[in-house]
Amino acid sequence: MIPGTLFLGVYDVYAKKILKSGIDERLLLGATFLASGSILLAATMVIGMPEIQDGFWSAYFITFVFNIFAQLAWYKAFKREEASLISPLRLITPPLVIISGYLVLSETPTIGGMAGIFITILGFWFLLDGEANFEGVNIFGVIKRPGVLFGILGAISFAITFPFDKQAVVTSSAIFFSGAVNGSIGLGNLFLYLIFADAKSSDFKFLKEARTDFPVFVLLHTIGGYLAFQSLQFTLAAYAASVKRLWSLWAVIFSGQFLKEDNIRLKLLATLIMLSGIVVTVIYG
């Protein structure tokens, strides 16, 4: 999980960088996930198809349906706000995974694990309150911004699907499931783009001309996503969701370094509060 989060943190920074070009988020999401899914499915064909066990297809379908819209909400959030603000919103996912993990997988974290998970709530409050003070508004003024609302909606959706991600992985394999679900999400969003978007030649021109950024972006998503899914076989969903929040720490650091975004020190402090919760979860969970 930890090396996977490093790849995904850089992926967040690339997402913001590419979306700033003005490309439609549905096209970028669709092309990225379809390419990533194709790579992973091709790898599955090489190493061999896994045995598909009972429960896989229902988990796959639920994950696909929720994520086709959750991932789009996430891309919309990145297009409207700084990556260093949106990426840490993922820290609201772990507390919610306690509930969804119990309902779907009957997983019950220990008291120590739950304490670590709930420490992340402090990071969430500190992040939004710090952004509000920086902007000179109240905290609800930040929460009501469209980009922040899209990010929160995406984080809630990820909490719902996280246990189903684990169920799909343990009833097939990480590489097959991540390939199948990524490819499906990609196709779904390309369909939405063709139906609802006002397609611009500049969108496709970007994909054609991005000979460096787009392949790297796809590779970061492919490797990071696969490693994160692979880790689900070894721990409770709630704990895996907590450790995966390291993704946001790397994203904040890289956003300050490469995108020169504002108020990085406070955002980093908020994310480190989240990280302290992750440490508690790993040690005492």
Residue pairs with C-beta under 8 A, 6 or more apart in sequence:
1 227
1 228
1 231
1 240
1 243
1 244
1 246
2 243
2 246
3 227
4 223
4 224
4 225
4 226
4 227
4 228
4 230
4 231
4 244
5 224
5 228
5 243
5 244
5 245
5 246
5 247
5 249
5 250
6 224
6 246
6 250
7 220
7 221
7 223
7 224
7 227
8 220
8 221
8 224
8 225
8 228
8 247
8 250
8 251
9 87
9 246
9 247
9 248
9 249
9 250
9 251
9 253
9 254
10 220
10 250
10 251
10 254
11 217
11 220
11 221
11 224
12 78
12 83
12 86
12 87
12 247
12 248
12 250
12 251
12 254
12 255
13 83
13 251
13 254
13 255
13 258
13 259
14 213
14 216
14 217
14 220
15 28
15 75
15 78
15 83
15 217
16 78
16 82
16 83
16 255
16 259
17 213
17 258
17 259
18 28
18 206
18 210
18 213
18 214
18 217
19 25
19 28
19 75
19 78
19 79
20 79
21 206
22 202
23 202
23 203
23 206
23 207
24 193
24 197
24 199
24 200
24 203
25 72
25 75
25 76
25 78
25 79
26 72
26 75
26 189
26 190
26 192
26 193
26 196
26 197
27 189
27 190
27 193
27 197
27 199
27 203
27 204
27 207
28 75
29 71
29 72
29 75
29 185
29 186
29 189
30 186
30 187
30 188
30 189
30 190
30 191
30 192
30 193
31 186
31 190
31 207
31 214
32 186
32 214
32 217
32 218
32 221
33 71
33 182
33 183
33 185
33 186
33 189
33 221
34 182
34 183
34 186
34 187
34 190
35 186
35 218
35 222
36 179
36 182
36 183
36 186
36 218
36 221
36 222
36 225
37 178
37 179
37 180
37 181
37 182
37 183
37 184
37 185
37 186
38 179
38 183
39 179
39 218
39 222
40 175
40 176
40 178
40 179
40 182
40 183
40 222
40 226
41 176
41 179
41 180
41 183
42 179
43 175
43 179
44 50
44 173
44 175
44 176
44 179
47 175
49 176
50 172
50 173
50 176
51 172
52 171
52 172
53 171
53 172
54 171
55 167
55 171
56 167
56 168
56 171
56 172
56 177
59 164
59 165
59 167
59 168
59 171
60 164
60 168
60 177
60 180
60 181
62 161
62 164
63 161
63 164
63 165
63 168
63 181
64 181
64 184
64 185
64 188
66 157
66 160
66 161
67 157
67 158
67 161
67 181
67 185
68 184
68 185
68 188
68 189
68 192
69 157
70 153
70 154
70 157
70 158
70 161
71 154
71 185
71 189
72 189
72 192
73 150
73 151
73 153
73 154
73 157
74 86
74 150
74 151
74 154
76 146
76 147
76 150
77 86
77 89
77 147
77 148
77 150
77 151
77 154
78 86
78 147
79 147
80 145
80 146
80 147
80 150
81 145
81 147
81 148
81 151
82 255
82 259
82 261
82 262
83 251
83 255
83 259
83 261
84 251
84 252
84 255
84 256
84 259
84 261
84 263
84 264
84 267
85 127
85 131
85 147
85 148
85 151
85 267
86 147
86 148
86 151
87 247
87 248
87 251
87 252
87 255
88 123
88 124
88 127
88 248
88 251
88 252
88 267
88 270
88 271
88 274
89 124
89 127
89 148
89 151
89 152
89 154
89 155
89 248
90 155
90 158
90 244
90 245
90 247
90 248
91 120
91 123
91 124
91 127
91 245
91 248
91 271
91 274
92 120
92 121
92 124
92 152
92 155
92 156
92 159
93 155
93 156
93 158
93 159
93 162
93 241
93 245
94 117
94 120
94 159
94 238
94 241
94 242
94 245
94 277
94 281
95 117
95 118
95 120
95 121
96 155
96 156
96 159
96 160
97 117
97 159
97 162
97 163
97 237
97 238
97 241
97 242
98 109
98 114
98 117
98 238
99 159
100 159
100 160
100 162
100 163
100 237
101 107
101 109
101 162
101 163
101 236
101 237
101 238
101 241
102 108
103 163
104 163
104 164
104 167
104 237
105 163
105 166
105 167
105 236
105 237
107 163
107 236
107 237
107 238
109 117
109 236
109 238
109 239
109 285
110 284
110 285
112 280
112 281
112 283
112 284
112 285
113 236
113 238
113 239
113 281
113 284
113 285
115 280
115 284
116 242
116 277
116 278
116 279
116 280
116 281
116 282
116 283
116 284
116 285
117 238
117 242
117 277
117 281
118 277
119 273
119 274
119 276
119 277
119 280
120 242
120 245
120 273
120 274
120 277
120 278
122 273
122 277
123 270
123 271
123 272
123 273
123 274
123 277
124 270
124 274
126 266
126 269
126 270
126 273
127 266
127 267
127 270
127 271
128 139
128 142
128 143
128 148
129 139
130 263
130 266
130 267
130 269
130 270
131 142
131 263
131 266
131 267
132 138
132 139
132 141
132 142
134 262
134 263
134 266
135 141
135 142
142 148
143 149
143 152
159 241
162 237
162 240
162 241
163 237
165 177
165 229
165 232
165 237
166 232
166 233
166 237
166 240
168 177
168 181
169 177
169 229
169 230
169 232
169 233
170 232
170 233
174 226
174 229
174 230
174 232
174 233
175 226
175 229
175 230
177 229
178 225
178 226
178 229
182 221
182 222
182 225
193 199
207 214
224 247
228 244
231 240
231 243
232 240
235 243
236 285
239 281
239 282
239 285
242 277
242 278
242 281
242 282
242 285
243 278
243 281
243 282
245 274
245 275
245 278
246 275
246 278
248 271
248 274
249 268
249 271
249 272
249 274
249 275
252 264
252 267
252 268
252 271
253 268
255 261
255 264
256 264
256 267
256 268
